[in-house]
Amino acid sequence: MRALIYTLGIVALVLIVLGLVLKAVKWLLIIGLIALVASIAMGVVKGRRALR
């Protein structure tokens, strides 16, 4: 009985940590995409300045 309780506790802990990691990965991807768009925009602006 004690082993079953420990097993359920470990499974619950793993699921909670996995959920937090997946949310963190989602936010990191969103932040990365924003940074990519910003760097492309800055490159275009600097490229236009160089052409002038």
C-alpha positions in Angstrom: 0.0 0.0 0.0 2.8 2.4 0.9 4.5 1.7 -2.5 1.3 2.5 -4.3 1.1 5.9 -2.5 4.8 6.6 -3.3 4.3 5.7 -7.0 1.2 7.9 -7.3 3.0 10.8 -5.6 6.0 10.4 -8.0 3.7 10.2 -11.1 1.8 13.3 -9.9 5.1 15.2 -9.3 6.4 14.3 -12.8 3.2 15.4 -14.4 3.3 18.8 -12.6 6.9 19.4 -13.5 6.3 18.3 -17.1 3.4 20.8 -17.3 5.5 23.6 -16.0 8.4 22.8 -18.4 6.0 22.7 -21.4 4.5 26.1 -20.4 8.1 27.5 -20.1 9.0 26.1 -23.5 6.0 27.7 -25.0 6.8 31.1 -23.6 10.5 30.7 -24.6 9.4 30.0 -28.2 7.1 33.0 -28.2 9.9 35.3 -26.9 12.3 33.8 -29.4 9.9 34.5 -32.3 9.5 38.1 -31.1 13.3 38.5 -30.9 13.6 37.1 -34.4 11.0 39.5 -35.9 12.7 42.4 -34.1 16.2 41.5 -35.4 14.8 41.1 -39.0 13.1 44.5 -38.7 16.3 46.1 -37.4 18.3 44.5 -40.3 15.9 45.9 -42.8 16.1 49.4 -41.3 19.9 49.3 -41.2 20.0 48.0 -44.8 17.8 50.9 -46.0 20.0 53.4 -44.2 23.1 51.9 -45.8 21.5 52.3 -49.3 20.9 56.0 -48.8 
